[in-house]
Amino acid sequence: MKTGMIDASKIEAMIAQLKAAATRPDSALGPVQGEKQAARVDFAGALKSALDQVNSAQSKSEDLAKRFVLGDDSVNLSDVMINSQKANIAFQATIQVRNKLVSAYHDIMNMQV
């Protein structure tokens, strides 16, 4: 039975899954059928990846600036300025994240146990 855009059979199947999950012990719980389990994210890997992206943006900006100064006709001033600003914004965002991490670290270290 379909009502508008909602398929009642899918809703009933979802309710049946929820009831089955409620009767299982907590250790047996798994992802809902059709749902993928979220991948684990390594904090150090994510941080390194972000820093590598900032570094590549700065390197690209520096390379474009050098090419422009040396008279490369394929590089124009607007590209140099845009890439320079992108690298600057990425670097400033990285600094802000670092400041927040240091602040959080200090807050945790100053907590009384």
Gaussian input, Z-matrix of N, CA and C with variables (Angstrom, degrees):
# hf/3-21g

backbone

0 1
 N
 C     1     B1
 C     2     B2     1     A1
 N     3     B3     2     A2     1     D1
 C     4     B4     3     A3     2     D2
 C     5     B5     4     A4     3     D3
 N     6     B6     5     A5     4     D4
 C     7     B7     6     A6     5     D5
 C     8     B8     7     A7     6     D6
 N     9     B9     8     A8     7     D7
 C    10    B10     9     A9     8     D8
 C    11    B11    10    A10     9     D9
 N    12    B12    11    A11    10    D10
 C    13    B13    12    A12    11    D11
 C    14    B14    13    A13    12    D12
 N    15    B15    14    A14    13    D13
 C    16    B16    15    A15    14    D14
 C    17    B17    16    A16    15    D15
 N    18    B18    17    A17    16    D16
 C    19    B19    18    A18    17    D17
 C    20    B20    19    A19    18    D18
 N    21    B21    20    A20    19    D19
 C    22    B22    21    A21    20    D20
 C    23    B23    22    A22    21    D21
 N    24    B24    23    A23    22    D22
 C    25    B25    24    A24    23    D23
 C    26    B26    25    A25    24    D24
 N    27    B27    26    A26    25    D25
 C    28    B28    27    A27    26    D26
 C    29    B29    28    A28    27    D27
 N    30    B30    29    A29    28    D28
 C    31    B31    30    A30    29    D29
 C    32    B32    31    A31    30    D30
 N    33    B33    32    A32    31    D31
 C    34    B34    33    A33    32    D32
 C    35    B35    34    A34    33    D33
 N    36    B36    35    A35    34    D34
 C    37    B37    36    A36    35    D35
 C    38    B38    37    A37    36    D36
 N    39    B39    38    A38    37    D37
 C    40    B40    39    A39    38    D38
 C    41    B41    40    A40    39    D39
 N    42    B42    41    A41    40    D40
 C    43    B43    42    A42    41    D41
 C    44    B44    43    A43    42    D42
 N    45    B45    44    A44    43    D43
 C    46    B46    45    A45    44    D44
 C    47    B47    46    A46    45    D45
 N    48    B48    47    A47    46    D46
 C    49    B49    48    A48    47    D47
 C    50    B50    49    A49    48    D48
 N    51    B51    50    A50    49    D49
 C    52    B52    51    A51    50    D50
 C    53    B53    52    A52    51    D51
 N    54    B54    53    A53    52    D52
 C    55    B55    54    A54    53    D53
 C    56    B56    55    A55    54    D54
 N    57    B57    56    A56    55    D55
 C    58    B58    57    A57    56    D56
 C    59    B59    58    A58    57    D57
 N    60    B60    59    A59    58    D58
 C    61    B61    60    A60    59    D59
 C    62    B62    61    A61    60    D60
 N    63    B63    62    A62    61    D61
 C    64    B64    63    A63    62    D62
 C    65    B65    64    A64    63    D63
 N    66    B66    65    A65    64    D64
 C    67    B67    66    A66    65    D65
 C    68    B68    67    A67    66    D66
 N    69    B69    68    A68    67    D67
 C    70    B70    69    A69    68    D68
 C    71    B71    70    A70    69    D69
 N    72    B72    71    A71    70    D70
 C    73    B73    72    A72    71    D71
 C    74    B74    73    A73    72    D72
 N    75    B75    74    A74    73    D73
 C    76    B76    75    A75    74    D74
 C    77    B77    76    A76    75    D75
 N    78    B78    77    A77    76    D76
 C    79    B79    78    A78    77    D77
 C    80    B80    79    A79    78    D78
 N    81    B81    80    A80    79    D79
 C    82    B82    81    A81    80    D80
 C    83    B83    82    A82    81    D81
 N    84    B84    83    A83    82    D82
 C    85    B85    84    A84    83    D83
 C    86    B86    85    A85    84    D84
 N    87    B87    86    A86    85    D85
 C    88    B88    87    A87    86    D86
 C    89    B89    88    A88    87    D87
 N    90    B90    89    A89    88    D88
 C    91    B91    90    A90    89    D89
 C    92    B92    91    A91    90    D90
 N    93    B93    92    A92    91    D91
 C    94    B94    93    A93    92    D92
 C    95    B95    94    A94    93    D93
 N    96    B96    95    A95    94    D94
 C    97    B97    96    A96    95    D95
 C    98    B98    97    A97    96    D96
 N    99    B99    98    A98    97    D97
 C   100   B100    99    A99    98    D98
 C   101   B101   100   A100    99    D99
 N   102   B102   101   A101   100   D100
 C   103   B103   102   A102   101   D101
 C   104   B104   103   A103   102   D102
 N   105   B105   104   A104   103   D103
 C   106   B106   105   A105   104   D104
 C   107   B107   106   A106   105   D105
 N   108   B108   107   A107   106   D106
 C   109   B109   108   A108   107   D107
 C   110   B110   109   A109   108   D108
 N   111   B111   110   A110   109   D109
 C   112   B112   111   A111   110   D110
 C   113   B113   112   A112   111   D111
 N   114   B114   113   A113   112   D112
 C   115   B115   114   A114   113   D113
 C   116   B116   115   A115   114   D114
 N   117   B117   116   A116   115   D115
 C   118   B118   117   A117   116   D116
 C   119   B119   118   A118   117   D117
 N   120   B120   119   A119   118   D118
 C   121   B121   120   A120   119   D119
 C   122   B122   121   A121   120   D120
 N   123   B123   122   A122   121   D121
 C   124   B124   123   A123   122   D122
 C   125   B125   124   A124   123   D123
 N   126   B126   125   A125   124   D124
 C   127   B127   126   A126   125   D125
 C   128   B128   127   A127   126   D126
 N   129   B129   128   A128   127   D127
 C   130   B130   129   A129   128   D128
 C   131   B131   130   A130   129   D129
 N   132   B132   131   A131   130   D130
 C   133   B133   132   A132   131   D131
 C   134   B134   133   A133   132   D132
 N   135   B135   134   A134   133   D133
 C   136   B136   135   A135   134   D134
 C   137   B137   136   A136   135   D135
 N   138   B138   137   A137   136   D136
 C   139   B139   138   A138   137   D137
 C   140   B140   139   A139   138   D138
 N   141   B141   140   A140   139   D139
 C   142   B142   141   A141   140   D140
 C   143   B143   142   A142   141   D141
 N   144   B144   143   A143   142   D142
 C   145   B145   144   A144   143   D143
 C   146   B146   145   A145   144   D144
 N   147   B147   146   A146   145   D145
 C   148   B148   147   A147   146   D146
 C   149   B149   148   A148   147   D147
 N   150   B150   149   A149   148   D148
 C   151   B151   150   A150   149   D149
 C   152   B152   151   A151   150   D150
 N   153   B153   152   A152   151   D151
 C   154   B154   153   A153   152   D152
 C   155   B155   154   A154   153   D153
 N   156   B156   155   A155   154   D154
 C   157   B157   156   A156   155   D155
 C   158   B158   157   A157   156   D156
 N   159   B159   158   A158   157   D157
 C   160   B160   159   A159   158   D158
 C   161   B161   160   A160   159   D159
 N   162   B162   161   A161   160   D160
 C   163   B163   162   A162   161   D161
 C   164   B164   163   A163   162   D162
 N   165   B165   164   A164   163   D163
 C   166   B166   165   A165   164   D164
 C   167   B167   166   A166   165   D165
 N   168   B168   167   A167   166   D166
 C   169   B169   168   A168   167   D167
 C   170   B170   169   A169   168   D168
 N   171   B171   170   A170   169   D169
 C   172   B172   171   A171   170   D170
 C   173   B173   172   A172   171   D171
 N   174   B174   173   A173   172   D172
 C   175   B175   174   A174   173   D173
 C   176   B176   175   A175   174   D174
 N   177   B177   176   A176   175   D175
 C   178   B178   177   A177   176   D176
 C   179   B179   178   A178   177   D177
 N   180   B180   179   A179   178   D178
 C   181   B181   180   A180   179   D179
 C   182   B182   181   A181   180   D180
 N   183   B183   182   A182   181   D181
 C   184   B184   183   A183   182   D182
 C   185   B185   184   A184   183   D183
 N   186   B186   185   A185   184   D184
 C   187   B187   186   A186   185   D185
 C   188   B188   187   A187   186   D186
 N   189   B189   188   A188   187   D187
 C   190   B190   189   A189   188   D188
 C   191   B191   190   A190   189   D189
 N   192   B192   191   A191   190   D190
 C   193   B193   192   A192   191   D191
 C   194   B194   193   A193   192   D192
 N   195   B195   194   A194   193   D193
 C   196   B196   195   A195   194   D194
 C   197   B197   196   A196   195   D195
 N   198   B198   197   A197   196   D196
 C   199   B199   198   A198   197   D197
 C   200   B200   199   A199   198   D198
 N   201   B201   200   A200   199   D199
 C   202   B202   201   A201   200   D200
 C   203   B203   202   A202   201   D201
 N   204   B204   203   A203   202   D202
 C   205   B205   204   A204   203   D203
 C   206   B206   205   A205   204   D204
 N   207   B207   206   A206   205   D205
 C   208   B208   207   A207   206   D206
 C   209   B209   208   A208   207   D207
 N   210   B210   209   A209   208   D208
 C   211   B211   210   A210   209   D209
 C   212   B212   211   A211   210   D210
 N   213   B213   212   A212   211   D211
 C   214   B214   213   A213   212   D212
 C   215   B215   214   A214   213   D213
 N   216   B216   215   A215   214   D214
 C   217   B217   216   A216   215   D215
 C   218   B218   217   A217   216   D216
 N   219   B219   218   A218   217   D217
 C   220   B220   219   A219   218   D218
 C   221   B221   220   A220   219   D219
 N   222   B222   221   A221   220   D220
 C   223   B223   222   A222   221   D221
 C   224   B224   223   A223   222   D222
 N   225   B225   224   A224   223   D223
 C   226   B226   225   A225   224   D224
 C   227   B227   226   A226   225   D225
 N   228   B228   227   A227   226   D226
 C   229   B229   228   A228   227   D227
 C   230   B230   229   A229   228   D228
 N   231   B231   230   A230   229   D229
 C   232   B232   231   A231   230   D230
 C   233   B233   232   A232   231   D231
 N   234   B234   233   A233   232   D232
 C   235   B235   234   A234   233   D233
 C   236   B236   235   A235   234   D234
 N   237   B237   236   A236   235   D235
 C   238   B238   237   A237   236   D236
 C   239   B239   238   A238   237   D237
 N   240   B240   239   A239   238   D238
 C   241   B241   240   A240   239   D239
 C   242   B242   241   A241   240   D240
 N   243   B243   242   A242   241   D241
 C   244   B244   243   A243   242   D242
 C   245   B245   244   A244   243   D243
 N   246   B246   245   A245   244   D244
 C   247   B247   246   A246   245   D245
 C   248   B248   247   A247   246   D246
 N   249   B249   248   A248   247   D247
 C   250   B250   249   A249   248   D248
 C   251   B251   250   A250   249   D249
 N   252   B252   251   A251   250   D250
 C   253   B253   252   A252   251   D251
 C   254   B254   253   A253   252   D252
 N   255   B255   254   A254   253   D253
 C   256   B256   255   A255   254   D254
 C   257   B257   256   A256   255   D255
 N   258   B258   257   A257   256   D256
 C   259   B259   258   A258   257   D257
 C   260   B260   259   A259   258   D258
 N   261   B261   260   A260   259   D259
 C   262   B262   261   A261   260   D260
 C   263   B263   262   A262   261   D261
 N   264   B264   263   A263   262   D262
 C   265   B265   264   A264   263   D263
 C   266   B266   265   A265   264   D264
 N   267   B267   266   A266   265   D265
 C   268   B268   267   A267   266   D266
 C   269   B269   268   A268   267   D267
 N   270   B270   269   A269   268   D268
 C   271   B271   270   A270   269   D269
 C   272   B272   271   A271   270   D270
 N   273   B273   272   A272   271   D271
 C   274   B274   273   A273   272   D272
 C   275   B275   274   A274   273   D273
 N   276   B276   275   A275   274   D274
 C   277   B277   276   A276   275   D275
 C   278   B278   277   A277   276   D276
 N   279   B279   278   A278   277   D277
 C   280   B280   279   A279   278   D278
 C   281   B281   280   A280   279   D279
 N   282   B282   281   A281   280   D280
 C   283   B283   282   A282   281   D281
 C   284   B284   283   A283   282   D282
 N   285   B285   284   A284   283   D283
 C   286   B286   285   A285   284   D284
 C   287   B287   286   A286   285   D285
 N   288   B288   287   A287   286   D286
 C   289   B289   288   A288   287   D287
 C   290   B290   289   A289   288   D288
 N   291   B291   290   A290   289   D289
 C   292   B292   291   A291   290   D290
 C   293   B293   292   A292   291   D291
 N   294   B294   293   A293   292   D292
 C   295   B295   294   A294   293   D293
 C   296   B296   295   A295   294   D294
 N   297   B297   296   A296   295   D295
 C   298   B298   297   A297   296   D296
 C   299   B299   298   A298   297   D297
 N   300   B300   299   A299   298   D298
 C   301   B301   300   A300   299   D299
 C   302   B302   301   A301   300   D300
 N   303   B303   302   A302   301   D301
 C   304   B304   303   A303   302   D302
 C   305   B305   304   A304   303   D303
 N   306   B306   305   A305   304   D304
 C   307   B307   306   A306   305   D305
 C   308   B308   307   A307   306   D306
 N   309   B309   308   A308   307   D307
 C   310   B310   309   A309   308   D308
 C   311   B311   310   A310   309   D309
 N   312   B312   311   A311   310   D310
 C   313   B313   312   A312   311   D311
 C   314   B314   313   A313   312   D312
 N   315   B315   314   A314   313   D313
 C   316   B316   315   A315   314   D314
 C   317   B317   316   A316   315   D315
 N   318   B318   317   A317   316   D316
 C   319   B319   318   A318   317   D317
 C   320   B320   319   A319   318   D318
 N   321   B321   320   A320   319   D319
 C   322   B322   321   A321   320   D320
 C   323   B323   322   A322   321   D321
 N   324   B324   323   A323   322   D322
 C   325   B325   324   A324   323   D323
 C   326   B326   325   A325   324   D324
 N   327   B327   326   A326   325   D325
 C   328   B328   327   A327   326   D326
 C   329   B329   328   A328   327   D327
 N   330   B330   329   A329   328   D328
 C   331   B331   330   A330   329   D329
 C   332   B332   331   A331   330   D330
 N   333   B333   332   A332   331   D331
 C   334   B334   333   A333   332   D332
 C   335   B335   334   A334   333   D333
 N   336   B336   335   A335   334   D334
 C   337   B337   336   A336   335   D335
 C   338   B338   337   A337   336   D336

   B1=1.4504
   B2=1.5257
   B3=1.3394
   B4=1.4609
   B5=1.5215
   B6=1.3126
   B7=1.4502
   B8=1.5133
   B9=1.3027
   B10=1.4571
   B11=1.5174
   B12=1.3247
   B13=1.4601
   B14=1.5318
   B15=1.3527
   B16=1.4516
   B17=1.5172
   B18=1.3376
   B19=1.4598
   B20=1.5255
   B21=1.3143
   B22=1.4616
   B23=1.5245
   B24=1.3198
   B25=1.4652
   B26=1.5294
   B27=1.3336
   B28=1.4609
   B29=1.5237
   B30=1.3264
   B31=1.4629
   B32=1.5209
   B33=1.3284
   B34=1.4611
   B35=1.5252
   B36=1.3325
   B37=1.4599
   B38=1.5269
   B39=1.3256
   B40=1.4621
   B41=1.5273
   B42=1.3292
   B43=1.4643
   B44=1.5219
   B45=1.3423
   B46=1.4590
   B47=1.5266
   B48=1.3295
   B49=1.4665
   B50=1.5221
   B51=1.3380
   B52=1.4563
   B53=1.5249
   B54=1.3450
   B55=1.4608
   B56=1.5200
   B57=1.3364
   B58=1.4706
   B59=1.5178
   B60=1.3252
   B61=1.4622
   B62=1.5219
   B63=1.3265
   B64=1.4609
   B65=1.5253
   B66=1.3268
   B67=1.4608
   B68=1.5208
   B69=1.3502
   B70=1.4617
   B71=1.5258
   B72=1.3520
   B73=1.4644
   B74=1.5310
   B75=1.3249
   B76=1.4648
   B77=1.5242
   B78=1.3151
   B79=1.4590
   B80=1.5226
   B81=1.3177
   B82=1.4623
   B83=1.5177
   B84=1.3194
   B85=1.4593
   B86=1.5140
   B87=1.3022
   B88=1.4543
   B89=1.5070
   B90=1.3224
   B91=1.4542
   B92=1.5224
   B93=1.3194
   B94=1.4586
   B95=1.5146
   B96=1.3416
   B97=1.4605
   B98=1.5315
   B99=1.3215
   B100=1.4578
   B101=1.5149
   B102=1.3010
   B103=1.4646
   B104=1.5196
   B105=1.3188
   B106=1.4558
   B107=1.5236
   B108=1.3253
   B109=1.4440
   B110=1.5298
   B111=1.3133
   B112=1.4581
   B113=1.5235
   B114=1.3248
   B115=1.4522
   B116=1.5242
   B117=1.3100
   B118=1.4613
   B119=1.5129
   B120=1.3141
   B121=1.4536
   B122=1.5197
   B123=1.3098
   B124=1.4584
   B125=1.5214
   B126=1.3283
   B127=1.4667
   B128=1.5185
   B129=1.3195
   B130=1.4698
   B131=1.5237
   B132=1.3113
   B133=1.4670
   B134=1.5145
   B135=1.3335
   B136=1.4635
   B137=1.5210
   B138=1.3234
   B139=1.4613
   B140=1.5236
   B141=1.3231
   B142=1.4661
   B143=1.5197
   B144=1.3175
   B145=1.4603
   B146=1.5289
   B147=1.3286
   B148=1.4618
   B149=1.5203
   B150=1.3321
   B151=1.4581
   B152=1.5293
   B153=1.3254
   B154=1.4657
   B155=1.5307
   B156=1.3355
   B157=1.4666
   B158=1.5289
   B159=1.3238
   B160=1.4710
   B161=1.5218
   B162=1.3232
   B163=1.4593
   B164=1.5233
   B165=1.3339
   B166=1.4662
   B167=1.5251
   B168=1.3342
   B169=1.4702
   B170=1.5252
   B171=1.3304
   B172=1.4611
   B173=1.5283
   B174=1.3224
   B175=1.4664
   B176=1.5190
   B177=1.3353
   B178=1.4650
   B179=1.5311
   B180=1.3254
   B181=1.4553
   B182=1.5309
   B183=1.3139
   B184=1.4635
   B185=1.5278
   B186=1.3279
   B187=1.4630
   B188=1.5298
   B189=1.3355
   B190=1.4721
   B191=1.5284
   B192=1.3261
   B193=1.4609
   B194=1.5310
   B195=1.3352
   B196=1.4679
   B197=1.5216
   B198=1.3385
   B199=1.4678
   B200=1.5256
   B201=1.3309
   B202=1.4634
   B203=1.5245
   B204=1.3309
   B205=1.4688
   B206=1.5329
   B207=1.3273
   B208=1.4612
   B209=1.5313
   B210=1.3324
   B211=1.4547
   B212=1.5169
   B213=1.3262
   B214=1.4640
   B215=1.5280
   B216=1.3420
   B217=1.4644
   B218=1.5277
   B219=1.3266
   B220=1.4635
   B221=1.5333
   B222=1.3416
   B223=1.4680
   B224=1.5205
   B225=1.3391
   B226=1.4675
   B227=1.5306
   B228=1.3066
   B229=1.4615
   B230=1.5297
   B231=1.3164
   B232=1.4676
   B233=1.5267
   B234=1.3388
   B235=1.4648
   B236=1.5230
   B237=1.3171
   B238=1.4606
   B239=1.5246
   B240=1.3278
   B241=1.4700
   B242=1.5331
   B243=1.3262
   B244=1.4707
   B245=1.5262
   B246=1.3281
   B247=1.4695
   B248=1.5184
   B249=1.3200
   B250=1.4587
   B251=1.5241
   B252=1.3091
   B253=1.4689
   B254=1.5291
   B255=1.3431
   B256=1.4641
   B257=1.5290
   B258=1.3300
   B259=1.4683
   B260=1.5212
   B261=1.3251
   B262=1.4628
   B263=1.5297
   B264=1.3174
   B265=1.4749
   B266=1.5228
   B267=1.3193
   B268=1.4624
   B269=1.5264
   B270=1.3360
   B271=1.4687
   B272=1.5272
   B273=1.3225
   B274=1.4616
   B275=1.5309
   B276=1.3283
   B277=1.4671
   B278=1.5253
   B279=1.3246
   B280=1.4629
   B281=1.5243
   B282=1.3189
   B283=1.4691
   B284=1.5303
   B285=1.3326
   B286=1.4651
   B287=1.5311
   B288=1.3403
   B289=1.4655
   B290=1.5217
   B291=1.3407
   B292=1.4629
   B293=1.5189
   B294=1.3282
   B295=1.4671
   B296=1.5233
   B297=1.3354
   B298=1.4687
   B299=1.5224
   B300=1.3371
   B301=1.4647
   B302=1.5221
   B303=1.3187
   B304=1.4614
   B305=1.5248
   B306=1.3288
   B307=1.4643
   B308=1.5341
   B309=1.3216
   B310=1.4630
   B311=1.5232
   B312=1.3267
   B313=1.4614
   B314=1.5248
   B315=1.3488
   B316=1.4619
   B317=1.5291
   B318=1.3309
   B319=1.4618
   B320=1.5251
   B321=1.3211
   B322=1.4641
   B323=1.5255
   B324=1.3186
   B325=1.4705
   B326=1.5265
   B327=1.3281
   B328=1.4623
   B329=1.5356
   B330=1.3465
   B331=1.4699
   B332=1.5249
   B333=1.3287
   B334=1.4545
   B335=1.5089
   B336=1.3189
   B337=1.4706
   B338=1.4809
   A1=108.35
   A2=116.84
   A3=121.22
   A4=108.99
   A5=115.34
   A6=121.27
   A7=107.30
   A8=117.63
   A9=120.62
   A10=110.13
   A11=117.05
   A12=122.79
   A13=111.81
   A14=117.57
   A15=121.08
   A16=109.59
   A17=115.96
   A18=121.88
   A19=107.66
   A20=116.74
   A21=121.81
   A22=111.92
   A23=118.26
   A24=119.79
   A25=111.03
   A26=117.15
   A27=119.74
   A28=110.86
   A29=116.02
   A30=119.98
   A31=110.29
   A32=116.77
   A33=120.33
   A34=110.96
   A35=117.38
   A36=120.62
   A37=110.44
   A38=117.11
   A39=121.38
   A40=110.43
   A41=117.40
   A42=121.31
   A43=110.09
   A44=116.84
   A45=120.50
   A46=110.48
   A47=117.88
   A48=120.97
   A49=110.84
   A50=116.76
   A51=119.87
   A52=111.31
   A53=116.85
   A54=119.83
   A55=110.75
   A56=116.57
   A57=120.06
   A58=110.33
   A59=116.77
   A60=120.30
   A61=110.87
   A62=117.23
   A63=120.86
   A64=111.56
   A65=118.03
   A66=120.68
   A67=112.73
   A68=117.50
   A69=121.38
   A70=110.08
   A71=116.72
   A72=118.84
   A73=109.69
   A74=115.85
   A75=120.69
   A76=112.76
   A77=118.26
   A78=120.40
   A79=112.12
   A80=117.99
   A81=120.82
   A82=112.72
   A83=117.66
   A84=119.47
   A85=110.75
   A86=116.03
   A87=122.11
   A88=108.17
   A89=117.57
   A90=119.53
   A91=110.93
   A92=116.18
   A93=122.01
   A94=107.65
   A95=115.79
   A96=120.23
   A97=110.31
   A98=116.37
   A99=121.23
   A100=112.98
   A101=117.49
   A102=121.30
   A103=108.68
   A104=116.41
   A105=120.62
   A106=109.02
   A107=115.20
   A108=119.54
   A109=108.49
   A110=117.08
   A111=122.12
   A112=109.90
   A113=115.31
   A114=120.02
   A115=109.76
   A116=115.56
   A117=119.83
   A118=108.67
   A119=116.22
   A120=121.94
   A121=108.55
   A122=115.34
   A123=121.44
   A124=107.50
   A125=117.01
   A126=121.07
   A127=111.23
   A128=117.16
   A129=120.52
   A130=110.25
   A131=117.36
   A132=120.78
   A133=112.15
   A134=116.10
   A135=119.85
   A136=111.16
   A137=116.60
   A138=120.85
   A139=110.99
   A140=116.76
   A141=120.62
   A142=110.71
   A143=117.41
   A144=121.41
   A145=110.64
   A146=117.01
   A147=120.78
   A148=111.29
   A149=116.93
   A150=120.31
   A151=111.58
   A152=116.32
   A153=119.81
   A154=111.23
   A155=117.01
   A156=120.39
   A157=110.80
   A158=117.38
   A159=120.87
   A160=109.65
   A161=116.23
   A162=120.50
   A163=111.10
   A164=117.86
   A165=120.07
   A166=110.85
   A167=117.59
   A168=120.07
   A169=110.28
   A170=116.88
   A171=119.91
   A172=111.38
   A173=116.67
   A174=120.10
   A175=111.60
   A176=116.47
   A177=120.91
   A178=110.28
   A179=115.93
   A180=120.53
   A181=110.85
   A182=116.44
   A183=120.71
   A184=111.12
   A185=116.29
   A186=120.28
   A187=111.23
   A188=117.04
   A189=120.11
   A190=111.03
   A191=116.59
   A192=120.10
   A193=110.68
   A194=117.11
   A195=120.59
   A196=111.21
   A197=114.89
   A198=118.95
   A199=111.07
   A200=117.31
   A201=120.56
   A202=110.78
   A203=116.46
   A204=121.09
   A205=110.40
   A206=116.35
   A207=119.65
   A208=112.82
   A209=117.39
   A210=121.03
   A211=115.64
   A212=118.38
   A213=121.35
   A214=108.97
   A215=115.99
   A216=120.28
   A217=113.36
   A218=118.13
   A219=120.23
   A220=112.43
   A221=116.88
   A222=121.33
   A223=108.07
   A224=115.10
   A225=117.57
   A226=110.12
   A227=115.37
   A228=121.51
   A229=112.19
   A230=117.72
   A231=119.46
   A232=111.31
   A233=117.24
   A234=119.48
   A235=111.11
   A236=116.17
   A237=120.69
   A238=110.12
   A239=116.77
   A240=120.57
   A241=111.54
   A242=117.08
   A243=120.18
   A244=110.39
   A245=116.73
   A246=119.22
   A247=111.40
   A248=117.26
   A249=120.37
   A250=110.46
   A251=117.52
   A252=120.57
   A253=111.49
   A254=117.25
   A255=120.05
   A256=110.40
   A257=116.40
   A258=120.12
   A259=110.60
   A260=117.13
   A261=121.17
   A262=111.18
   A263=116.90
   A264=120.73
   A265=110.42
   A266=117.19
   A267=120.59
   A268=110.70
   A269=116.24
   A270=120.11
   A271=110.65
   A272=117.73
   A273=121.02
   A274=111.19
   A275=116.90
   A276=120.33
   A277=110.33
   A278=116.53
   A279=120.99
   A280=110.82
   A281=116.34
   A282=120.70
   A283=110.16
   A284=116.82
   A285=120.16
   A286=111.32
   A287=116.77
   A288=119.75
   A289=110.12
   A290=116.58
   A291=120.25
   A292=110.70
   A293=116.98
   A294=120.44
   A295=111.36
   A296=116.69
   A297=120.05
   A298=111.09
   A299=116.93
   A300=120.00
   A301=111.31
   A302=117.53
   A303=121.36
   A304=109.78
   A305=116.52
   A306=120.31
   A307=111.00
   A308=116.75
   A309=120.40
   A310=110.63
   A311=116.95
   A312=121.11
   A313=110.81
   A314=116.76
   A315=120.17
   A316=111.33
   A317=117.05
   A318=120.18
   A319=110.84
   A320=116.63
   A321=119.94
   A322=110.84
   A323=116.03
   A324=119.47
   A325=112.08
   A326=117.80
   A327=121.20
   A328=113.20
   A329=117.12
   A330=119.69
   A331=110.30
   A332=114.54
   A333=118.73
   A334=108.63
   A335=114.58
   A336=119.80
   A337=110.65
   D1=126.81
   D2=179.37
   D3=-113.22
   D4=134.11
   D5=176.52
   D6=-119.22
   D7=105.90
   D8=-177.65
   D9=63.11
   D10=-121.27
   D11=-178.49
   D12=-98.73
   D13=-3.84
   D14=-175.80
   D15=-96.98
   D16=129.87
   D17=178.64
   D18=-95.23
   D19=112.31
   D20=-175.62
   D21=-64.36
   D22=-32.17
   D23=-179.08
   D24=-65.95
   D25=-35.51
   D26=177.79
   D27=-68.30
   D28=-37.80
   D29=178.13
   D30=-65.57
   D31=-42.65
   D32=178.87
   D33=-64.49
   D34=-38.44
   D35=177.71
   D36=-64.89
   D37=-39.45
   D38=178.98
   D39=-65.74
   D40=-41.06
   D41=178.13
   D42=-63.64
   D43=-40.44
   D44=178.26
   D45=-63.55
   D46=-40.17
   D47=177.66
   D48=-64.30
   D49=-41.53
   D50=179.61
   D51=-64.81
   D52=-40.74
   D53=178.39
   D54=-65.18
   D55=-40.44
   D56=178.78
   D57=-65.06
   D58=-39.48
   D59=179.73
   D60=-67.93
   D61=-33.21
   D62=-179.57
   D63=-69.17
   D64=-27.78
   D65=-178.53
   D66=-87.10
   D67=-15.15
   D68=179.26
   D69=-79.46
   D70=153.29
   D71=172.62
   D72=-66.53
   D73=157.10
   D74=-176.00
   D75=-59.74
   D76=-33.46
   D77=-177.04
   D78=-69.28
   D79=-19.85
   D80=-177.38
   D81=-92.67
   D82=-0.10
   D83=-178.60
   D84=-67.95
   D85=136.64
   D86=177.39
   D87=-134.31
   D88=-174.72
   D89=178.99
   D90=-67.55
   D91=149.97
   D92=177.18
   D93=-63.65
   D94=145.01
   D95=-178.14
   D96=-54.48
   D97=130.66
   D98=-179.70
   D99=88.99
   D100=-6.02
   D101=-178.78
   D102=-106.13
   D103=133.77
   D104=178.95
   D105=-89.57
   D106=144.53
   D107=178.53
   D108=-75.61
   D109=139.40
   D110=-178.07
   D111=-64.73
   D112=138.53
   D113=178.49
   D114=-73.18
   D115=144.87
   D116=178.27
   D117=-76.90
   D118=137.83
   D119=-179.19
   D120=-108.31
   D121=126.22
   D122=177.23
   D123=-84.69
   D124=119.62
   D125=-176.25
   D126=-61.06
   D127=-44.61
   D128=-178.98
   D129=-62.92
   D130=-40.50
   D131=178.76
   D132=-66.08
   D133=-41.19
   D134=178.76
   D135=-65.91
   D136=-40.57
   D137=178.54
   D138=-65.40
   D139=-43.18
   D140=178.67
   D141=-63.60
   D142=-40.86
   D143=178.60
   D144=-62.18
   D145=-43.72
   D146=179.17
   D147=-64.02
   D148=-41.47
   D149=178.55
   D150=-66.63
   D151=-37.07
   D152=176.98
   D153=-64.57
   D154=-37.46
   D155=177.85
   D156=-65.54
   D157=-41.38
   D158=177.91
   D159=-64.10
   D160=-43.06
   D161=179.79
   D162=-62.42
   D163=-42.28
   D164=179.88
   D165=-67.47
   D166=-35.62
   D167=177.37
   D168=-64.95
   D169=-40.67
   D170=178.49
   D171=-68.07
   D172=-39.85
   D173=178.25
   D174=-64.48
   D175=-42.40
   D176=178.60
   D177=-62.94
   D178=-42.53
   D179=179.57
   D180=-63.02
   D181=-44.05
   D182=179.56
   D183=-65.16
   D184=-40.40
   D185=179.01
   D186=-63.72
   D187=-43.91
   D188=178.24
   D189=-62.99
   D190=-40.39
   D191=179.83
   D192=-63.70
   D193=-42.63
   D194=178.11
   D195=-62.28
   D196=-44.72
   D197=-179.73
   D198=-62.92
   D199=-38.49
   D200=179.24
   D201=-66.27
   D202=-43.46
   D203=-179.33
   D204=-64.52
   D205=-35.98
   D206=-179.52
   D207=-78.38
   D208=-3.03
   D209=174.32
   D210=92.12
   D211=22.35
   D212=177.29
   D213=-67.75
   D214=121.53
   D215=-176.61
   D216=-73.34
   D217=-16.70
   D218=-179.20
   D219=-80.60
   D220=-7.28
   D221=-179.54
   D222=-114.14
   D223=126.24
   D224=176.83
   D225=-108.82
   D226=165.81
   D227=-173.87
   D228=-62.44
   D229=-37.07
   D230=-178.38
   D231=-64.29
   D232=-38.85
   D233=176.94
   D234=-64.10
   D235=-40.70
   D236=179.02
   D237=-61.97
   D238=-46.82
   D239=-177.58
   D240=-67.40
   D241=-40.79
   D242=-179.92
   D243=-64.35
   D244=-46.39
   D245=179.68
   D246=-66.54
   D247=-33.78
   D248=177.00
   D249=-65.01
   D250=-43.01
   D251=179.22
   D252=-67.88
   D253=-38.95
   D254=177.15
   D255=-60.74
   D256=-44.58
   D257=179.30
   D258=-64.55
   D259=-39.58
   D260=179.37
   D261=-64.86
   D262=-43.64
   D263=179.41
   D264=-64.73
   D265=-42.58
   D266=178.45
   D267=-62.03
   D268=-40.96
   D269=179.45
   D270=-66.67
   D271=-43.12
   D272=179.08
   D273=-63.19
   D274=-38.89
   D275=177.37
   D276=-64.29
   D277=-39.39
   D278=177.77
   D279=-63.22
   D280=-41.13
   D281=178.09
   D282=-62.37
   D283=-42.09
   D284=179.94
   D285=-65.05
   D286=-40.76
   D287=177.44
   D288=-63.18
   D289=-42.47
   D290=177.80
   D291=-60.18
   D292=-43.72
   D293=179.87
   D294=-62.24
   D295=-40.84
   D296=178.45
   D297=-65.54
   D298=-40.03
   D299=178.78
   D300=-64.96
   D301=-42.27
   D302=178.87
   D303=-64.55
   D304=-41.32
   D305=178.72
   D306=-63.75
   D307=-42.71
   D308=178.38
   D309=-64.70
   D310=-39.72
   D311=177.57
   D312=-60.80
   D313=-45.89
   D314=178.91
   D315=-63.42
   D316=-40.01
   D317=178.40
   D318=-61.92
   D319=-42.46
   D320=-179.84
   D321=-67.51
   D322=-41.10
   D323=-179.44
   D324=-67.11
   D325=-28.07
   D326=-179.39
   D327=-87.88
   D328=-3.18
   D329=177.40
   D330=-69.77
   D331=140.95
   D332=176.31
   D333=-88.60
   D334=137.59
   D335=-178.34
   D336=-92.59

